[in-house]
């Protein structure tokens, strides 16, 4: 994909701005006033934290796209994401608020992103794989397809995120913005994973992006607690579209039986994996409660659970990547 580097960095920068807005504007809305037990928050109270973490994951996916799936860029993207989450917890503990804090965090985050991208670009100068006109290798294609799967599953989580009241206008705005960014990242990474760019694939990418963005809006338009079916449909469309974009087209046409199996996996897999990761976290691994404590926020009341849905989405996306990130016909299971 000729413009993968510039598009990936631009989308990563947009994710940085979303993250900064989440820290300084959305997070204060979710924190209760006072430590009194009767005011302890309930399920999904810290939805702003999950939106921020998904924005951080979007930064990493954008870097993978900017590096066209190369191993050097991908591992630094993962490392940056982990360090960014740690920095987020420390910053959350300070409770920055206001326009000035938003601008400072956005500028600082973009500076870090730019410095890392410039360093990686300088280190790969002159390497044959760095030339934009070459087709991606099989390993790079798998990485890009896997990143598209992660972004696709995170889109479902962002689109369906809820709060105890679901009356905050900022919740809809933040969810829509985060999910839309993840849709573009998923489609962009899948298109970059294609063995060759053609007019048919570009048209398919544009149509898939529009359909997925409309789907995100429809999911948010449905009332809380009844979003499972539209979320499932959105996941099936988006992830099946990822395979259509990224996988080989022998003879110029997709192998439809392969994509039919992929559609079945896309329909059933995300929900199954999200449940398989969420239930152990609620019962055995209080990861969300640990993050809440580290950030100095009030714990969730004992009757509810502090679930980190962004982490569930990441793990489920990686599981879907294991199923679908096989873009070459000779490497298909």
SULTAPE-V367798 format. One record per pair of residues at least 12 apart in sequence whose C-alpha atoms are under 10 Angstrom apart, sorted by the first residue. I is the first residue (numbers start at 1). J is the second residue. If there is no record, write none. Layout:
[[I J] [I J]]
//
This chain:
[[1 65] [1 66] [1 68] [1 132] [1 133] [1 134] [1 135] [1 136] [1 188] [1 189] [1 190] [1 191] [1 192] [1 193] [1 194] [1 195] [1 196] [1 197] [2 68] [2 131] [2 132] [2 133] [2 134] [2 135] [2 192] [2 197] [3 65] [3 66] [3 68] [3 132] [3 133] [3 188] [3 192] [4 62] [4 63] [4 64] [4 65] [4 66] [4 67] [4 68] [4 69] [4 132] [4 188] [4 189] [4 191] [4 192] [5 62] [5 63] [5 64] [5 65] [5 66] [5 67] [5 68] [5 117] [5 121] [5 132] [6 62] [6 65] [6 66] [6 67] [7 62] [7 63] [7 65] [7 66] [7 184] [7 185] [7 188] [7 189] [8 58] [8 59] [8 60] [8 61] [8 62] [8 63] [8 64] [8 65] [8 66] [8 67] [8 68] [8 184] [8 185] [8 188] [8 189] [9 59] [9 60] [9 61] [9 62] [9 63] [9 64] [9 65] [9 66] [9 67] [9 110] [9 113] [9 114] [9 117] [10 59] [10 62] [10 63] [10 66] [10 110] [11 58] [11 59] [11 61] [11 62] [11 63] [11 65] [11 66] [11 181] [11 182] [11 184] [11 185] [11 188] [12 55] [12 56] [12 57] [12 58] [12 59] [12 60] [12 61] [12 62] [12 63] [12 64] [12 65] [12 66] [12 110] [12 113] [12 114] [12 181] [12 185] [13 58] [13 59] [13 62] [13 63] [13 106] [13 107] [13 109] [13 110] [13 111] [13 113] [13 114] [14 55] [14 58] [14 59] [14 62] [14 106] [14 110] [14 178] [14 181] [15 52] [15 54] [15 55] [15 56] [15 57] [15 58] [15 59] [15 60] [15 61] [15 62] [15 106] [15 109] [15 110] [15 177] [15 178] [15 181] [15 182] [16 52] [16 55] [16 56] [16 58] [16 59] [16 105] [16 106] [16 107] [16 108] [16 109] [16 110] [16 113] [17 55] [17 102] [17 103] [17 105] [17 106] [17 107] [17 109] [17 110] [18 51] [18 52] [18 54] [18 55] [18 56] [18 58] [18 102] [18 106] [18 174] [18 177] [18 178] [18 181] [19 48] [19 49] [19 51] [19 52] [19 53] [19 54] [19 55] [19 56] [19 58] [19 59] [19 88] [19 102] [19 105] [19 106] [19 109] [19 178] [20 52] [20 55] [20 88] [20 96] [20 101] [20 102] [20 103] [20 104] [20 105] [20 106] [20 107] [20 108] [20 109] [21 48] [21 52] [21 97] [21 98] [21 99] [21 101] [21 102] [21 103] [21 105] [21 106] [21 174] [22 47] [22 48] [22 49] [22 50] [22 51] [22 52] [22 53] [22 55] [22 102] [22 170] [22 174] [23 48] [23 49] [23 51] [23 52] [23 88] [23 89] [23 91] [23 92] [23 95] [23 96] [23 97] [23 98] [23 101] [23 102] [23 105] [24 91] [24 92] [24 95] [24 96] [24 97] [24 98] [24 99] [24 100] [24 101] [24 102] [24 103] [24 105] [25 48] [25 96] [25 97] [25 98] [25 99] [25 101] [25 102] [25 170] [26 46] [26 47] [26 48] [26 49] [26 51] [26 52] [26 97] [26 168] [26 170] [26 171] [26 174] [27 46] [27 47] [27 48] [27 49] [27 50] [27 51] [27 52] [27 92] [27 95] [27 96] [27 97] [28 46] [28 48] [28 92] [28 95] [28 96] [28 97] [29 45] [29 46] [29 47] [29 48] [29 168] [29 170] [29 171] [30 44] [30 45] [30 46] [30 47] [30 48] [30 49] [30 163] [30 164] [30 168] [30 297] [31 45] [31 46] [31 48] [31 95] [31 297] [31 298] [32 45] [32 297] [32 298] [33 298] [34 298] [35 297] [35 298] [35 299] [36 298] [37 298] [37 299] [37 300] [37 301] [38 301] [39 298] [39 300] [39 301] [40 298] [40 299] [40 300] [40 301] [40 302] [41 164] [41 297] [41 298] [41 299] [41 300] [41 301] [41 302] [41 304] [41 305] [41 306] [42 163] [42 164] [42 165] [42 299] [42 300] [42 301] [42 302] [42 303] [42 304] [42 305] [42 306] [43 162] [43 163] [43 164] [43 165] [43 300] [43 301] [43 303] [43 304] [43 305] [43 306] [43 307] [44 161] [44 162] [44 163] [44 164] [44 165] [44 166] [44 300] [44 304] [44 305] [44 306] [44 307] [44 308] [44 309] [45 162] [45 163] [45 164] [45 165] [45 166] [45 299] [45 300] [45 305] [45 306] [45 307] [46 162] [46 163] [46 164] [46 288] [46 292] [46 297] [46 300] [46 306] [46 307] [46 308] [47 158] [47 161] [47 162] [47 163] [47 164] [47 171] [47 174] [47 175] [47 307] [47 308] [47 309] [47 310] [48 161] [48 162] [48 163] [48 170] [48 171] [48 174] [48 175] [49 88] [49 89] [49 92] [49 288] [49 291] [49 292] [49 308] [49 309] [49 310] [50 157] [50 158] [50 161] [50 175] [50 288] [50 307] [50 308] [50 309] [50 310] [50 311] [50 313] [51 154] [51 157] [51 158] [51 161] [51 171] [51 174] [51 175] [51 177] [51 178] [51 179] [51 309] [51 310] [52 85] [52 88] [52 174] [52 178] [52 310] [53 81] [53 84] [53 85] [53 88] [53 308] [53 309] [53 310] [53 311] [53 314] [54 151] [54 154] [54 155] [54 157] [54 158] [54 178] [54 179] [54 182] [54 309] [54 310] [54 311] [54 313] [54 314] [55 81] [55 154] [55 158] [55 177] [55 178] [55 179] [55 181] [55 182] [55 310] [56 80] [56 81] [56 82] [56 83] [56 84] [56 85] [56 88] [57 77] [57 78] [57 80] [57 81] [57 82] [57 84] [57 85] [57 150] [57 151] [57 154] [57 182] [57 310] [57 311] [57 314] [58 81] [58 147] [58 150] [58 151] [58 154] [58 178] [58 179] [58 181] [58 182] [58 185] [58 186] [59 77] [59 78] [59 80] [59 81] [59 84] [59 113] [59 182] [59 185] [60 73] [60 74] [60 75] [60 76] [60 77] [60 78] [60 79] [60 80] [60 81] [60 82] [60 84] [60 113] [60 147] [61 74] [61 77] [61 78] [61 81] [61 144] [61 146] [61 147] [61 148] [61 150] [61 151] [61 182] [61 185] [61 186] [61 189] [62 74] [62 77] [62 147] [62 151] [62 182] [62 184] [62 185] [62 186] [62 188] [62 189] [63 75] [63 76] [63 77] [63 78] [63 80] [63 113] [63 116] [63 117] [64 76] [64 77] [64 78] [64 140] [64 143] [64 144] [64 147] [64 148] [64 189] [65 77] [65 140] [65 143] [65 144] [65 145] [65 147] [65 148] [65 185] [65 186] [65 188] [65 189] [65 190] [65 191] [65 192] [65 193] [66 117] [66 121] [66 189] [66 192] [67 117] [67 120] [67 121] [67 130] [67 140] [67 144] [68 129] [68 130] [68 132] [68 135] [68 136] [68 137] [68 140] [68 141] [68 143] [68 144] [68 189] [68 192] [68 193] [69 136] [69 137] [69 138] [69 139] [69 140] [69 141] [69 142] [69 143] [69 144] [69 145] [69 146] [69 147] [69 189] [69 192] [69 193] [70 129] [70 130] [70 136] [70 137] [70 139] [70 140] [70 141] [70 143] [70 144] [71 139] [71 140] [71 143] [72 120] [72 123] [72 124] [73 116] [73 117] [73 120] [73 121] [73 124] [74 140] [74 143] [74 144] [74 147] [76 116] [76 117] [76 120] [77 113] [77 116] [77 117] [80 112] [80 113] [80 116] [84 109] [86 291] [86 294] [86 295] [88 295] [89 291] [89 292] [89 293] [89 294] [89 295] [89 296] [90 294] [90 295] [90 296] [91 105] [91 295] [92 292] [92 294] [92 295] [92 296] [92 297] [93 292] [93 293] [93 294] [93 295] [93 296] [93 297] [94 295] [94 296] [95 295] [95 296] [95 297] [134 195] [134 196] [135 192] [135 193] [135 194] [135 195] [135 196] [135 197] [136 192] [136 193] [136 194] [136 195] [136 196] [137 193] [137 195] [138 193] [138 195] [138 326] [138 327] [138 328] [138 331] [139 193] [139 326] [139 327] [140 192] [140 193] [141 189] [141 190] [141 191] [141 192] [141 193] [141 194] [141 195] [141 246] [141 247] [141 325] [141 326] [141 327] [141 328] [142 190] [142 193] [142 246] [142 247] [142 321] [142 322] [142 324] [142 325] [142 326] [142 327] [142 328] [143 189] [143 190] [143 193] [143 321] [143 325] [143 326] [143 327] [144 186] [144 188] [144 189] [144 190] [144 191] [144 192] [144 193] [144 194] [144 246] [144 321] [144 325] [144 327] [145 186] [145 187] [145 188] [145 189] [145 190] [145 191] [145 192] [145 193] [145 194] [145 242] [145 243] [145 245] [145 246] [145 247] [145 321] [145 322] [145 324] [145 325] [145 326] [145 327] [146 186] [146 189] [146 190] [146 193] [146 242] [146 317] [146 318] [146 319] [146 320] [146 321] [146 322] [146 323] [146 324] [146 325] [146 326] [146 327] [147 185] [147 186] [147 188] [147 189] [147 190] [147 193] [147 317] [147 318] [147 321] [147 325] [148 182] [148 183] [148 184] [148 185] [148 186] [148 187] [148 188] [148 189] [148 190] [148 191] [148 192] [148 193] [148 238] [148 239] [148 242] [148 243] [148 246] [148 317] [148 318] [148 320] [148 321] [148 324] [148 325] [149 185] [149 186] [149 187] [149 189] [149 190] [149 235] [149 238] [149 239] [149 240] [149 242] [149 243] [149 266] [149 270] [149 314] [149 316] [149 317] [149 318] [149 319] [149 320] [149 321] [149 322] [149 323] [149 324] [149 325] [150 182] [150 185] [150 186] [150 239] [150 313] [150 314] [150 315] [150 316] [150 317] [150 318] [150 319] [150 320] [150 321] [151 179] [151 181] [151 182] [151 183] [151 184] [151 185] [151 186] [151 187] [151 189] [151 238] [151 239] [151 313] [151 314] [151 317] [151 318] [152 179] [152 182] [152 183] [152 184] [152 185] [152 186] [152 187] [152 212] [152 234] [152 235] [152 236] [152 237] [152 238] [152 239] [152 242] [152 266] [152 270] [152 313] [152 314] [152 317] [152 320] [152 321] [153 179] [153 182] [153 183] [153 186] [153 231] [153 234] [153 235] [153 236] [153 238] [153 239] [153 266] [153 269] [153 270] [153 271] [153 273] [153 274] [153 310] [153 312] [153 313] [153 314] [153 315] [153 316] [153 317] [153 318] [153 319] [153 320] [153 321] [154 178] [154 179] [154 182] [154 183] [154 186] [154 235] [154 270] [154 309] [154 310] [154 311] [154 312] [154 313] [154 314] [154 315] [154 316] [154 317] [155 175] [155 176] [155 178] [155 179] [155 180] [155 181] [155 182] [155 183] [155 184] [155 185] [155 186] [155 212] [155 213] [155 216] [155 231] [155 234] [155 235] [155 238] [155 313] [155 317] [156 179] [156 182] [156 183] [156 215] [156 216] [156 219] [156 228] [156 230] [156 231] [156 232] [156 233] [156 234] [156 235] [156 238] [156 270] [156 271] [156 313] [157 175] [157 178] [157 179] [157 231] [157 235] [157 270] [157 274] [157 309] [157 310] [157 311] [157 312] [157 313] [157 314] [158 172] [158 174] [158 175] [158 176] [158 177] [158 178] [158 179] [158 180] [158 182] [158 216] [158 220] [158 309] [158 310] [158 313] [159 172] [159 174] [159 175] [159 176] [159 177] [159 178] [159 179] [159 180] [159 182] [159 213] [159 215] [159 216] [159 217] [159 218] [159 219] [159 220] [159 221] [159 227] [159 230] [159 231] [159 234] [160 172] [160 175] [160 176] [160 179] [160 216] [160 219] [160 220] [160 222] [160 223] [160 224] [160 225] [160 226] [160 227] [160 228] [160 230] [160 231] [161 174] [161 175] [161 176] [161 219] [161 220] [161 224] [161 227] [161 309] [161 310] [162 175] [162 220] [162 223] [162 224] [162 225] [163 224] [164 224] [165 224] [166 223] [166 224] [171 220] [172 217] [172 220] [172 221] [173 220] [175 216] [175 217] [175 220] [176 213] [176 216] [176 217] [176 219] [176 220] [177 216] [179 212] [179 213] [179 216] [179 217] [180 209] [180 210] [180 212] [180 213] [180 214] [180 216] [180 217] [181 213] [182 213] [183 208] [183 209] [183 210] [183 211] [183 212] [183 213] [183 216] [183 238] [184 205] [184 206] [184 208] [184 209] [184 210] [184 212] [184 213] [185 209] [186 205] [186 209] [186 238] [186 239] [186 241] [186 242] [187 204] [187 205] [187 206] [187 208] [187 209] [187 212] [187 238] [187 239] [187 241] [187 242] [187 245] [187 246] [188 202] [188 205] [188 206] [188 209] [188 242] [188 245] [189 242] [189 245] [189 246] [190 205] [190 239] [190 241] [190 242] [190 243] [190 244] [190 245] [190 246] [190 247] [190 325] [190 327] [191 204] [191 205] [191 242] [191 243] [191 244] [191 245] [191 246] [191 247] [192 245] [192 246] [193 242] [193 243] [193 245] [193 246] [193 247] [193 248] [193 325] [193 327] [194 242] [194 243] [194 244] [194 245] [194 246] [194 247] [194 248] [194 249] [194 327] [194 328] [195 245] [195 246] [195 247] [195 248] [195 249] [195 327] [195 328] [196 246] [196 248] [196 249] [197 245] [198 252] [200 245] [200 252] [200 253] [201 244] [201 245] [201 246] [202 245] [204 241] [204 242] [204 244] [204 245] [205 241] [205 242] [205 244] [205 245] [207 241] [208 237] [208 238] [208 239] [208 240] [208 241] [208 242] [208 244] [208 245] [209 238] [209 241] [211 234] [211 237] [211 238] [212 233] [212 234] [212 235] [212 237] [212 238] [212 239] [212 241] [213 234] [213 238] [214 234] [215 230] [215 231] [215 233] [215 234] [215 235] [215 237] [215 238] [216 230] [216 231] [216 234] [216 235] [218 230] [218 231] [218 234] [219 231] [219 232] [219 233] [219 234] [228 271] [231 267] [231 270] [231 271] [232 266] [232 267] [232 268] [232 269] [232 270] [232 271] [233 266] [233 267] [233 268] [234 266] [234 267] [235 263] [235 266] [235 267] [235 268] [235 269] [235 270] [235 271] [236 262] [236 263] [236 264] [236 265] [236 266] [236 267] [236 268] [236 269] [236 270] [237 263] [237 266] [237 267] [238 263] [238 266] [238 267] [239 262] [239 263] [239 265] [239 266] [239 267] [239 270] [239 320] [239 321] [239 324] [240 259] [240 260] [240 261] [240 262] [240 263] [240 264] [240 265] [240 266] [240 267] [240 324] [241 259] [241 262] [241 263] [241 266] [242 259] [242 262] [242 266] [242 324] [242 325] [242 327] [243 258] [243 259] [243 262] [243 263] [243 266] [243 324] [243 325] [243 326] [243 327] [244 256] [244 258] [244 259] [244 262] [244 327] [245 327] [246 324] [246 325] [246 326] [246 327] [246 328] [247 259] [247 324] [247 325] [247 326] [247 327] [247 328] [247 329] [247 332] [248 326] [248 327] [248 328] [248 329] [248 330] [249 327] [249 328] [249 329] [250 328] [250 329] [255 329] [258 329] [258 332] [258 333] [259 324] [261 324] [262 323] [262 324] [263 324] [265 320] [265 323] [265 324] [266 320] [266 323] [266 324] [269 316] [269 317] [269 319] [269 320] [269 323] [270 313] [270 316] [270 317] [270 319] [270 320] [271 313] [271 316] [272 316] [273 312] [273 313] [273 315] [273 316] [273 317] [273 318] [273 319] [273 320] [274 309] [274 311] [274 312] [274 313] [274 314] [274 315] [274 316] [274 317] [274 319] [275 312] [275 316] [276 312] [276 315] [276 316] [277 309] [277 311] [277 312] [277 313] [277 314] [277 315] [277 316] [278 307] [278 308] [278 309] [278 311] [278 312] [278 313] [278 315] [278 316] [279 307] [279 312] [281 305] [281 306] [281 307] [281 308] [281 309] [281 311] [281 312] [282 304] [282 305] [282 306] [282 307] [282 308] [283 305] [283 307] [285 307] [286 305] [286 306] [286 307] [286 308] [287 306] [287 307] [287 308] [287 311] [288 300] [288 305] [288 306] [288 307] [288 308] [288 309] [288 310] [288 311] [289 305] [289 306] [289 307] [289 308] [290 306] [291 306] [291 308] [292 306] [292 308]]
//
